[in-house]
Amino acid sequence: MGKAFDIQLVGVFLPKLLSYLHITLFILAASLLIGLAVGFLIAIPRLYRWPVLNRVIMIYVSFIRGTPIIIQMFLVYYGLPELLKWFRLDVTDVEAIVFVIITYGLHIGAYVSEIVRSSVNSVDRGQLEAAYSTGMTGKDAFVRIVLPQAMGIALPNFGNLVISSMKDTSLAFSLGVMDMVGRAETLFTTNHFLEIYLALAIIYYTICIALEWLFAVAERRLLRHERKLAAGPTGGVTYNA
């Protein structure tokens, strides 16, 4: 059992935990970059329904969505070095944070691919046909017609994914990564467990609230841009016949 609760210790632990916030944010940012690259890459075969790749990617996405991320993390941490041994590559000296970032990148990539696929497919195909009839190329039609609308559809889901991933980074300490939760583990010798977890909760909650606000602002600006596109030359809204 821990010692008697002391609310003042929450303020003592906050700066100690915040000193490792940059590691948590680095894991999130690096994972998002990998996840976006993987997600857009594997979304293409899903959009065009390439026979073999489409099936393989469906299995990959299903596996990611159907297994806990901590299990995926251990599979990558222990499995990737064994796999690379077949190619005579030794990664035993690679730091654990690299495997954490790879895991989160692959995890985020699966969800990004589904967000991209569903967002693009949500755009009315008739608008593409109208764009082609005016002489637009496939690239121009995608950039000017499909992409702005798909981004508006995808942004709320992507924002939820980022916030969820931010919270999931708390599992990185399972592989010995010294992030905020890892630092909290070293503070448990004080036996003030409640104060430590309360300080962690305050930090994570504050970051998630800030992320929610940023995505809400981005969504409002994007929708405002779309409203301007929908407005006629006199400023009035145009309606389809």
Beta strands, then each sheet from edge to edge (+ up, - down):
end
